[in-house]
């Protein structure tokens, strides 16, 4: 592997009390050259501290960081062959665009000719050509972000680090920049580690997503794996909308697992990770649940509409089912229901899966 974190741990003194707090707790992660990996999780989960450990802005309490077969735990940031794009852009206000981008190259003491050549290339890549003499306060938010990106790319780092770089942009520009950054990373083949708490960003941009919670790595996988096959309630609930119904395994064979949920029988795909009698959660996405008019013995629950919300292309329903459980259902606007309507919900077996209770 190109970049490896092996049992990485970072502890800080606890505020106001004795002892320590683990901001990063025994995290192991392997990244191949050229991959785009996103560290995703809520505030305080350890993702930014992990990025700072990789960058060298923090030093680990224990564990190993290895890049291209070189140990980095005690190597200072300026010798790690990495570059970071910050949330605040960190552009020098007293320097113009050209001078901002050239800053790292001048520190490396490259020749004037080489600096000019590299900056011309990177400005073309980041669509900044013609803005060389602009001051930072003459640039839009998107242009400032491109300057920060160009300054990181021009030093030709082995790893490019992003600390929530799009959080200060408006929604439309943020969406455009996602695709620009991902396209640029693919064309250059550069290894990238990206920190965000925005699920959509992670799904759109990543080869791998590392979900973090309380300093630990909760799940690592492709965007499809993380979204379609979450391994815990935390992961399922954090990325995308989810419904959970307490369930118990009744029987199983090579093809299917039979469970009871809300006092009804469900058939779901077979799972090797459950056992007869086990209590767990039936997980399904709100838009996978269907309204039905025909009675069925399995995978159907009776319910009452508690709330109906019009969202333009879809209707969003809160539905009360048996045993005081509520589920959220999303459907197109062709057939509408109102609060108080009695309905039946069908849970397609192929869209249901079982996860342990956290």
C-alpha positions in Angstrom: 0.0 0.0 0.0 1.1 3.6 -0.7 -0.2 5.2 2.5 -0.8 3.2 5.7 -2.1 4.2 9.1 -1.4 1.3 11.5 -3.2 1.4 14.9 -3.0 5.2 15.0 -3.9 6.8 18.3 -3.9 10.4 19.5 -4.7 11.3 23.1 -5.2 14.8 24.5 -5.4 15.9 28.2 -9.0 16.0 29.4 -10.3 19.5 30.1 -10.9 20.2 33.8 -10.3 16.6 34.9 -7.5 14.2 35.2 -6.9 11.7 32.5 -6.8 11.7 28.7 -9.3 11.8 25.8 -8.7 9.7 22.7 -9.4 11.9 19.7 -8.2 9.1 17.4 -8.5 5.6 18.8 -6.6 2.7 17.2 -7.4 3.6 13.5 -5.9 1.4 10.8 -6.3 2.4 7.1 -4.5 1.4 3.9 -4.7 3.7 0.8 -3.5 2.8 -2.7 -1.6 5.3 -4.9 -4.0 7.5 -6.8 -7.1 6.8 -4.6 -9.5 9.4 -3.4 -10.3 8.6 0.2 -12.8 10.6 2.3 -12.9 10.7 6.1 -16.6 11.2 6.9 -18.3 11.7 10.2 -20.0 14.2 12.6 -18.2 17.0 14.4 -15.8 15.6 17.0 -15.5 12.2 15.5 -11.7 12.4 14.9 -11.6 12.9 11.2 -9.8 16.3 11.2 -7.3 15.1 13.9 -6.6 12.1 11.7 -5.9 14.4 8.8 -3.6 16.6 11.0 -1.7 13.5 12.1 -1.1 12.5 8.4 -0.1 16.1 7.6 2.3 16.3 10.6 0.5 19.1 12.4 -0.1 16.7 15.2 2.1 13.8 16.3 0.6 10.5 17.3 0.5 9.1 20.8 1.1 5.7 19.3 0.8 3.9 16.0 2.5 4.1 12.6 2.1 6.4 9.6 3.9 5.2 6.5 4.0 6.8 3.0 5.7 5.1 0.1 7.7 2.9 2.5 8.9 5.8 4.7 7.9 6.1 8.3 6.5 9.6 9.1 5.4 9.7 12.7 8.3 12.0 13.8 8.9 13.7 10.4 7.9 17.5 10.4 5.2 18.7 8.0 7.6 20.4 5.6 9.4 17.1 4.9 6.4 14.9 4.4 5.9 15.7 0.7 2.2 16.6 1.2 0.1 19.7 0.6 -3.1 20.7 2.3 -6.1 22.7 1.0 -7.7 24.4 4.1 -11.3 25.2 4.9 -10.4 28.9 5.1 -8.3 28.8 1.9 -5.4 30.4 3.9 -4.5 32.7 1.0 -2.1 35.5 1.8 -4.0 38.8 1.4 -0.9 40.9 0.6 0.1 38.7 -2.4 -1.5 38.4 -5.8 -2.7 35.2 -7.3 0.7 34.4 -9.0 2.6 35.1 -5.8 0.3 33.0 -3.7 0.7 30.0 -5.9 4.5 30.6 -6.2 5.0 30.7 -2.4 5.8 27.0 -1.9 8.0 26.9 -5.0 10.1 29.8 -3.7 10.6 28.1 -0.4 12.0 25.1 -2.4 14.3 27.6 -4.1 13.3 26.6 -7.7 14.5 28.7 -10.6 12.4 31.6 -11.9 11.9 29.7 -15.2 10.8 26.5 -13.5 8.4 28.5 -11.2 6.8 30.3 -14.2 6.5 27.0 -16.1 4.8 25.2 -13.2 2.4 28.1 -12.4 1.3 28.4 -16.0 0.5 24.7 -16.1 -1.4 24.7 -12.8 -3.3 27.9 -13.6 -4.5 26.3 -16.8 -5.6 23.1 -14.9 -7.5 25.1 -12.3 -9.0 27.6 -14.8 -7.2 30.6 -13.3 -5.4 31.8 -16.5 -5.6 35.6 -16.8 -6.0 36.2 -13.1 -2.3 36.2 -12.2 -2.2 39.8 -11.0 -5.5 39.8 -9.1 -5.5 40.4 -5.4 -7.4 37.9 -3.2 -10.1 40.4 -2.3 -10.8 40.8 -6.1 -11.7 37.1 -6.4 -14.9 35.2 -5.9 -15.2 32.4 -3.4 -14.8 29.8 -6.1 -11.7 31.5 -7.5 -10.1 31.7 -4.1 -10.7 28.0 -3.7 -9.0 27.4 -7.0 -6.0 29.5 -5.9 -5.7 27.4 -2.7 -6.0 24.2 -4.8 -3.4 25.5 -7.4 -1.0 26.4 -4.6 -1.2 22.8 -3.2 -0.9 21.2 -6.6 2.0 23.2 -7.9 4.5 21.7 -5.4 3.6 18.3 -6.9 3.0 16.5 -3.5 2.7 12.8 -3.1 -0.5 13.2 -1.1 -3.1 16.1 -1.4 -5.0 16.7 1.8 -8.4 18.5 2.0 -9.9 19.9 5.2 -13.5 20.6 4.4 -12.5 22.9 1.5 -16.0 23.6 0.2 -17.9 24.4 3.4 -17.6 28.2 2.9 -19.1 28.1 -0.6 -22.8 28.4 -1.6 -24.7 25.2 -2.5 -24.5 25.6 -6.3 -20.8 26.5 -6.4 -20.0 23.7 -3.9 -21.6 21.2 -6.2 -19.6 22.5 -9.2 -16.3 22.4 -7.2 -16.9 18.8 -6.2 -16.8 17.6 -9.8 -13.9 19.9 -10.6 -11.7 18.6 -7.7 -12.6 15.0 -8.5 -11.9 15.4 -12.2 -8.6 17.1 -11.5 -7.5 14.4 -9.1 -8.4 11.7 -11.6 -6.5 13.3 -14.4 -3.4 13.9 -12.3 -3.6 10.5 -10.6 -2.7 12.1 -7.3 -3.5 10.4 -3.9 -6.1 12.5 -2.0 -7.5 12.4 1.5 -10.6 14.5 2.0 -12.3 15.4 5.2 -16.0 16.4 5.3 -19.2 15.9 7.2 -21.3 16.2 4.0 -22.5 12.8 3.0 -23.3 13.8 -0.6 -19.8 15.1 -1.1 -18.3 11.8 0.1 -20.6 9.7 -2.2 -19.9 11.8 -5.3 -16.1 12.2 -4.9 -14.7 9.1 -3.3 -13.1 5.8 -4.2 -13.3 4.8 -0.5 -15.2 6.3 2.4 -14.0 5.9 6.0 -16.8 6.5 8.4 -15.5 7.7 11.8 -17.3 7.8 15.1 -15.9 8.7 18.6 -12.3 8.5 17.2 -12.8 5.0 15.8 -13.2 3.7 12.2 -16.8 2.6 12.0 -16.7 1.3 8.4 -14.5 1.5 5.4 -15.7 0.8 1.9 -16.7 2.1 -1.5 -19.6 4.6 -1.6 -21.9 1.9 -2.8 -20.8 -0.5 0.0 -21.2 2.2 2.7 -24.7 3.2 1.4 -26.1 -0.1 0.4 -24.6 -2.3 3.1 -24.0 -0.4 6.3 -22.7 -2.5 9.1 -24.2 -0.6 12.0 -27.1 1.7 12.9 -24.7 4.6 13.2 -23.4 4.2 9.7 -26.8 3.6 8.2 -28.3 6.6 10.0 -25.4 8.9 9.3 -25.2 8.5 5.5 -28.7 8.9 3.9 -32.2 8.5 5.3 -33.0 5.3 7.1 -35.8 3.5 8.8 -35.2 1.0 11.6 -37.6 -1.6 13.0 -36.7 -3.9 15.9 -36.8 -7.5 14.7 -36.0 -11.0 15.8 -34.6 -13.9 13.7 -37.1 -16.8 13.5 -35.5 -19.2 11.0 -33.0 -19.2 8.1 -31.8 -21.2 5.2 -29.3 -20.8 2.3 -31.4 -18.3 0.5 -33.6 -16.4 3.0 -33.9 -15.3 6.6 -37.3 -15.1 8.3 -37.8 -12.5 10.9 -40.6 -11.0 12.9 -40.8 -7.2 13.0 -43.7 -5.2 14.5 -45.5 -8.5 15.1 -45.4 -9.4 11.3 -43.4 -11.9 9.3 -40.7 -10.7 7.0 -38.6 -12.6 4.5 -35.2 -11.0 3.8 -32.1 -12.1 2.0 -29.9 -14.7 3.8 -27.2 -13.4 6.1 -24.2 -15.3 7.5 -23.9 -12.8 10.3 -27.1 -13.5 12.2 -28.4 -16.4 14.3 -31.8 -17.8 15.1 -33.3 -16.0 18.1 -31.1 -12.9 17.7 -32.5 -9.5 18.2 -31.5 -6.9 15.7 -32.8 -4.1 13.4 -34.5 -4.3 10.1 -33.1 -1.5 8.0 -34.5 0.0 4.8 -34.4 3.4 3.0 -37.6 5.5 3.1 -37.9 5.6 -0.8 -37.6 1.7 -1.0 -40.9 1.2 1.0 -44.0 0.9 -1.3 -47.6 1.7 -0.7 -49.8 -1.3 -1.5 -53.5 -2.0 -2.0 -53.5 -5.8 -2.0 -53.2 -7.9 1.1 -50.1 -10.0 1.6 -48.9 -12.3 4.3 -45.3 -11.2 4.4 -43.3 -8.0 4.3 -46.4 -5.9 4.7 -47.2 -3.6 7.7 -50.4 -1.7 8.4 -50.0 1.9 9.3 -51.6 5.3 9.6 -50.3 8.5 8.0 -49.3 10.9 10.8 -47.8 13.7 8.6 -47.6 14.3 4.8 -45.1 16.8 3.4 -44.9 18.0 -0.2 -41.3 18.3 -1.4 -41.8 19.0 -5.1 -40.8 15.8 -6.8 -41.7 13.6 -3.9 -44.1 13.3 -0.9 -42.5 12.6 2.5 -44.7 10.7 4.9 -44.4 9.9 8.6 -46.3 6.7 9.2 -47.2 5.1 12.5 -47.1 1.3 12.4 -47.6 -1.3 15.1 -46.0 -1.2 18.6 -45.5 2.5 18.6 -42.9 2.5 15.8 -42.9 5.3 13.2 -41.3 5.0 9.8 -40.6 7.6 7.1 -41.7 6.8 3.6 -41.0 8.8 0.4 -42.8 8.3 -2.8 -43.7 10.1 -6.0 -46.5 12.6 -6.0 -48.8 10.6 -8.4 -50.8 9.1 -5.6 -51.1 11.2 -2.4 -52.3 10.4 1.1 -53.2 12.8 4.0 -52.9 12.7 7.7 -55.2 10.1 9.2 -55.3 7.8 6.2 -55.0 4.1 6.9 -52.5 2.5 4.6 -50.4 -0.7 4.0 -46.6 -0.6 3.4 -44.7 -3.2 1.4 -41.0 -3.8 2.3 -39.3 -5.4 -0.8 -37.1 -8.2 0.5 -34.1 -7.3 -1.7 -34.1 -3.8 -0.2 -34.2 -5.0 3.4 -31.2 -6.0 5.4 -30.4 -6.7 9.0 -27.9 -4.9 11.1 -27.0 -5.2 14.8 -28.3 -2.8 17.4 -25.5 -0.3 18.3 
